[in-house]
Amino acid sequence: MLIYITGGVRSGKSRYAVELAKRMAQRVVFVATCIPKDAEMRRRVERHRRDRPQSWKTLENRLDLAGVFAEIDARTELVLLDCLTLFVSWRLMQKEGESEICARVDKLCRAAASSRVTTIIVSNEVGSGLVPSTVLGRKFQNIAGFANQIVARRANEAYLMVSGLPVRLKGNPGGTKG
């Protein structure tokens, strides 16, 4: 099962994803895509770490997300990936273009779909804000939007977080008891 959670900055996406994962599984692999570059981001990452159960295994700074499924052990029940938009930005900074990044996201979704574990993917909704003033900003927004569409299409369930509340976009209302 693939579950997609999106929303704006500070909408409660990560908190909801962690709470959902706690309800669904005990053996969780948390895939963190953030590479903190400043003090504020390091504090944010540390807060996220404290919010997760210590028993969860954490894989950090992943650039090959589909490869995670080959690394998890047989006891893993759920993979929580937070977040897809940071993955997109890191790939973009590696000079990859839209088709390469979208192919990587599609490969991630195929790996998740063929895996025996439930996967939760968290991503920022980038289409509700202003159009960036720079070419790079617009390129990021466009690619992140396309990446989100790929995951949303492939997901069994999808949620939009608004002010800390999950709005079900897609899926079986009894599926995750979310």
HELIX and SHEET records of a PDB file:
HELIX    1   1 LYS A   13  MET A   24  1                                  12    
HELIX    2   2 ALA A   39  ASP A   51  1                                  13    
HELIX    3   3 VAL A   68  GLU A   71  1                                   4    
HELIX    4   4 LEU A   84  MET A   93  1                                  10    
HELIX    5   5 GLU A   98  SER A  114  1                                  17    
HELIX    6   6 VAL A  135  ARG A  154  1                                  20    
SHEET    1   A 7 LYS A  57  GLU A  60  0                                        
SHEET    2   A 7 VAL A  28  ALA A  32  1                                        
SHEET    3   A 7 LEU A  78  ASP A  82  1                                        
SHEET    4   A 7 THR A 118  ASN A 124  1                                        
SHEET    5   A 7 LEU A   2  GLY A   7  1                                        
SHEET    6   A 7 GLU A 157  VAL A 162  1                                        
SHEET    7   A 7 LEU A 165  LYS A 170 -1                                        
END                                                                             
